[in-house]
Amino acid sequence: MEGLSAGVRLPISAARVITYVRHSILAGRKQCPQRPGDDISPASRGGDSMSINKTRRFLYQMARLLGDVNAVKQGKVGKRIVRRAAGRATGRAMRKLFK
């Protein structure tokens, strides 16, 4: 990131968070496939390339990451893993039920 100088030493967890955020931001900047007849990309038109859905997705990812960091600080990682797995299983069951 531009704001961090090369000489600053960060704790391992802070460095991992910054790396994760940087990769998340860069992953959100993928070019959308252009439609026929659309010869100008939204970014080159001067418009903002971040849509509401991309912003929403990024905010949810950050909330999940902050929850992980908080669980590590409190020493409740195992409980968080179990709850996230249970949430995924419930989501899959609901998806199959209402398909």
SULCOR-V223837 format. One record per backbone hydrogen bond with DSSP energy under -1.0 kcal/mol. CO is the residue of the C=O (numbers start at 1). NH is the residue of the N-H. If there is no record, write none. Layout:
# SULCOR-V223837
CO_NH / CO_NH
This chain:
# SULCOR-V223837
5_8 / 11_15 / 12_16 / 13_17 / 14_18 / 15_19 / 16_20 / 17_21 / 18_22 / 19_23 / 20_24 / 21_25 / 22_26 / 23_27 / 24_28 / 26_29 / 35_38 / 37_39 / 41_45 / 42_47 / 43_46 / 51_55 / 52_56 / 53_57 / 54_58 / 55_59 / 56_60 / 57_61 / 58_62 / 59_63 / 60_64 / 61_65 / 62_66 / 63_67 / 64_68 / 65_69 / 66_70 / 67_71 / 68_72 / 69_73 / 70_74 / 71_76 / 76_80 / 77_81 / 78_82 / 79_83 / 80_84 / 81_85 / 82_86 / 83_87 / 84_88 / 85_89 / 86_90 / 87_91 / 88_92 / 89_93 / 90_94 / 91_95 / 92_96 / 93_97 / 94_98
